[in-house]
Amino acid sequence: MLSATVQHTRGGQSGFSLIEALVSILILALGLLGTLGMIVNSLKLSSSSAYRTIASQQAYSMAEQVRGNPLALVVDAGNDSFDTYSTSASVTQGCMQTGGCVRANYVNTTVAMWRAQLATVLPGGSGTVCRDSSPAANAPTQVGSGTGAGTISAWNCDNTGDYVVKVCWNEQRISASSSTVGTGGLLCTWATI
């Protein structure tokens, strides 16, 4: 008698290890995308932190310049703001030498050099010195659209209270946060003199 051997095939389990491998690759890819997202977010936030540090240093630098020459704060003809002097501020040659210069030239030279530095180290950086009783509430007015959109058109100082140094810059790359005092990505900091 011949014995018949019966072969059984496993039709239900073919390709199962391939599906396991694809699911593992999908989970790994999602994990890598999450890690990449965290890295990009940390780069944005470290850039924001660096800008805030620079702005704070620039505000305190200008405050120290004004403290070093308190006569620069003398109000003449009802003008309580450096901004009037510095809308078209330019450097007066020889003004910072030992011979000195008149108040208007000192203010123009100091503010022109400071604003040039702000524009260099901060994106859309600008600043002013004025009297303001509540600098957090008195947000600067920005140009809305067209040429110069996002730039500051008015600082909105109330000419009462202490002198403050205001520094603003544009941070449209990150979403608005609690320190935003304007719109459109404009962030500001200030130092009281």
Secondary structure, DSSP 8 states (H G I E B T S, - for coil): ----------GGGTTHHHHHHHHHHHHHHHHHHHHHHHHHHHHHHHHHHHHHHHHHHHHHHHHHHHHH-GGGG--BTTB--HHHHHTT----TTTTSTT---HHHHHHHHHHHHHHHHHHHSTT-EEEEEE-S-TTTS--EE--SSTTTTSEEE----S-SSEEEEEEEE-TTS---TTB-SSTTEEEEEEE-
